[in-house]
Amino acid sequence: MINNILHILILVFFFTNHSYSFANTLIDPPTIIVDGSDVYCPNTYHKIVTNVIITNDPLETSTDVVYIQISSGYIIGQDILKLSNNYTNPSIIGNFNSVEGKLTLTSTNGSLPYVDFITAIKEVEFYNNSANPSGIREFSISIGKGNLSYLPRTGHYYEYVPSSGINWTRARDEAAARIYYGLQGYLATLTAADEAQLAGAQAPGAGWIGGSDAETEGVWKWVTGPEGLANGGTGTIFWIGVSNGTATAPNFYANWNNNEPNNNIQTFKPNGEHYAHITAPGIGKSGAWNDLSNDGDPPGNYHPKGYIVEYGGMPGDPDLQLSASVTLSIAKITSTTSASRCGTGSVTLKATSSTGIISWYDSPTAGSPLAAGNDFITASLSTTTFYYAQASDCESTRVRVTATVNIIPTLNVVDNIVPLCESGSITLNATTDVGTVNWYASSTDSSILGSGNQFTTPTITQNTTYYAEAVNNGCTSGIRTPINIVVYSSPDVNDEEISFCLGSNTELDAGLTGMRYLWSTGATSQKITVNSRGIYTVDVTNENNCSSRKTINLTEHTIPEINYIDVNETTVVIYLKKEQPYFEYSIDGTNYQNSNVFFNVPSGLQTAYVREINSCGIDTKNFIVLIVPKFFTPNNDSFNDRWEINGLSFYPKASVTIFDRYGKLISILNSNNPSWDGTYHKIMLPADDYWYILKIDDSGTEKRGHFSLKR
């Protein structure tokens, strides 16, 4: 009876602390060794192991579950683990958890011998559904009790323990009380990306981990496990600051979520947040961390749901082989370098791969390898040829690499010497049978001025040489071909303004002899005769085929016609029916001027003259100027003895009545009596001012004024 009770207590201890015992005898944990690290060919199903050896205690020969997990490099949504279609034993089924990247092999009939699970493990296949996968996948095969994850790199185990609402302090203590096959548990300390991925993003749940800055705000330490025992038990610093802080030695790693840590102070957590927690799925980055208060937040996204326990690395831990690992390196051509050459010959192609030896083929599928290695020297080629680089024995990885054979171009220059008249820009021409033409300023200059069959130069004022070269994908036509631009002078012509008389002929002259001529009239002689106004041009071309255009503006001059003449006292204005700038004016027929206004014109009968400056014609018109003398001196000295208005005789109806200052009529002058001698009834009148009224005709218009009689 006592032995039975003891047996029961031993079993309770076993299930509680993950260690094996049977009756009063401890059972040694099993060990597993696997072979099978290999190369994975994309788009294939590949078995992850080739051999499995499980060693077990004779008292314990069976189990009910085995876990196979993609422990490193896992890509959710792409990577899959499954039992092959050839495996038909219904006693073991496989269930793949895509979140954890874990395949669980479970017995359907209770515990089964390890040998049955060995058969099943050998039938586990990996598949990646990406069209272009890459990287390395590491797989852990675990036979120990409990649903733990194993990371081959660290040799540690990771377990998620659900416990809703648990605070950090209690989680730390519970984790430290857990034992896995003699391994001491502790809140996980995640010091690298693969560890954080496996125990975070791939864990079955989120919860507390062993980081805290409770001792000093902003100085985050791992305070549990081996890292917590470091530095004399003060812990290992891994982060300084808040969300924009810095990861520190020795691992230089942290996996904080967006804008974390932030020491968020709220009413329900007045002391802020000082404990690390893996954030619930769907919040920011998968598997990343945030800081919480010791009790966490109320129910919601930041309410604690459990904690992550890590086993391994503690003082006194036993050496276990409950898990084994293999890797698959995904075969992939990671880079290729095509090559080209000018004309017939061989080229060297290059490629690198993620794993294995590269084989070279001349077809995208099947065929025999032409060579092996990263470099491949082709046979002599005369045309562009495709080759294919393959990683390892994976035909699906073949990548095309091009060996390009470029034709050496031939250059044809239209003109090696190109004339240019005076200065300016000119277009040069050259062609090639393949590729393009490059233009240079010298035979060795590397700077390309332009490309194409034509090149338009900048303004050129002196003899200049440019160079053409045909280029086809880096292959040139050889020595550059010079094209010389020779600058010649153009004929020196001057434009002219010429006028001619209406209705007459005039001769136009190009001005230079010994040239070729082309007039706007179509004439080709040096001189032409025309009889109508207009703009005439003549292109004058010399022996160097350089031309200049002379423009002659031929204007037609008309004959002037006087319209009327305005006489105001001694000022005379001549008005024409049509004014022209080429008319000249005169009132004596000798002295001509450009203005039609004349001042101080003598009294009497006058003649107005208007002529065209080139003697095309002239017009005249008589006019009379009446000047009333201001005084006269009737003293019989034969000078100014009579008062007379010169020209009055030309107005038969004109009359002038003369009065003294008292209004007494003294004399009446007209065409028959044109002057007054200063007497009244032959009696000499005294010196004084006298008044007059001048009437030209019967219109009633009169002019009044006065003059002086001086003695």
Summary of the structure (lengths in Angstrom):
residues: 711
radius of gyration: 61.0
end to end distance: 188.8
largest distance: 198.1
contacts: 2210
relative contact order: 0.07
helix: 8%
strand: 45%
